[in-house]
Amino acid sequence: MTLRHYKIFVAVCDTMNMTSAAETLFMSQSAVSQAIAELENHYGVRLFERLSRKLFLTQAGQKLLGYARHMIHMNAEVENDMKTLHQNGTIRIGASVTVGAHVLPGLVSDFKKTKPLTDIEVIEDNTARIENLILQDKIDIGLVEGETTSPDVRNRAFMDDELVLICSANHRFAAYPVIEPKELEKEDFIIREKGSGTRKTFEEKMTENNLTWKVSWTCNNADTIKMAVAAGLGVSVISKRAVVSEIASGLLCSKYVKDMEFKRQFKIIYHKNKYLTDSMKQFMTLL
């Protein structure tokens, strides 16, 4: 039996007249009669007594009426809840460290102004880990600064970013107007862990310029890098967005390296087979 059968049955019960029920449902009387007959044949009971051209509910009909109304109501709730989830629901976002700290908070705040009923869940990790979470369907969308490797992951750029060389205010580089690339080979570098987009950009640009580098400290977050550099323990290359306040306060110095630009793009990534809800599409449009 289908929900259609139960809706017809309830309509007949509400009017106790096949013709009136048919008019209410915009159906023919024969189609209504057939549906009631199919119900009676299916359950093997009489649902209506037909006396003097009038309908009367039998005991079985009264019992079925309670169930039918409940099923119709439950179906309406399911329809409403599923549409609400499609339009609002939850978005699980994975963000690499720089994006998560300096871009995502403002984006989520703007998004919540127009979609306050949509829940946002965020996981912050490096690009490689975020890509892995996408492949495992543990997050819906990733916002990363590095490159992805899986052919199952789609990506597109949504924002430009620039990395800068930073040193402490007391470092020898602080007095230089421009840093010669070869000078970088003499310094200890404090850099991000493997799998980080920031590290990959740094290593690619150094290799492109035939430069070697010495890693003295590996960190999985920007705050540790900034504090270590400020303490004079080495230099680093980091997103310009991450050091705006420290440069303004004089805690760190940002230096230009001659003929070298550490530029990249932030990307939005998702699985090629991912079903995107309205909320996910709207968030991606905001990006």
Buried (B, 14 or more C-beta within 10 A) or exposed (E): BEEEBBBBBBBBBEBEBBEBBBBBBEBEBEEBBBBBEBBBEEEEBEBBEEEEEEBEBBEBBEBBBEEBBEBBEEEEEEEEEEEEBEBBBBBBBBBBBBBBBBBBEEBBEEBEEEBEEBEBEBBBBBBBBBBBBBEEEEBBBBBBBBBBEEEEBBBEEBBEBEBBBBBBEEBEBEEBEEBEBEBBEEBBBBBBBEBBBBBBBBBEBBEEEEBEBEEEBBBEBBEBBBBBBBEEBBBBBBBBBBBEEBBEEEBBBBBEBEEBEBEBEBBBBBBEEBEBBBBBEBBBEEB
